[in-house]
Amino acid sequence: MQLPIADYPQLRLIAWNRKDDDFIEEDEALALYERNWRYVDHAHMTEKEQELIDRLVAQYGNGVLHV
């Protein structure tokens, strides 16, 4: 399933080299979060985005966020 990058502010931040209206595969989004976790602004993460990350970790990361 593909995710709209613009719907998730922290994903948008770490996907700076993509267009705002681009989509990203879920497993690729998790890999991007993991590689760039140090740039994610945890204090400004929306509940929707945190729920997304939790779901991606459960589905693609076997319950582990590799950061």
C-alpha positions, -999 to +999 in steps of 0.1 A: +000+000+000+012+035-007+012+064+017+008+101+007+039+118+020+022+151+025-002+135+051+026+129+076+047+160+086+077+141+099+078+118+069+076+149+047+106+163+066+128+133+060+116+127+024+128+162+015+140+151-019+106+140-030+076+160-043+049+170-018+023+151-037+044+119-040+034+085-025+057+060-008+054+023-002+048+014+034+079-007+038+100+020+022+085+046+046+095+025+076+130+022+062+131+060+057+120+066+093+146+042+106+175+057+086+166+092+094+151+089+130+176+114+143+159+141+122+124+133+133+109+160+156+093+138+182+078+168+201+058+178+170+048+143+158+010+140+153-010+112+168-019+101+133+018+098+123+027+080+156-001+055+149+013+050+114+048+043+127+034+019+153+015+000+126+045-001+102+068-014+129+043-041+138+037-050+101+071-047+086+096-044+115+085-075+135+077-051+164+111-035+164+120+000+153+156-002+143+170+032+153 
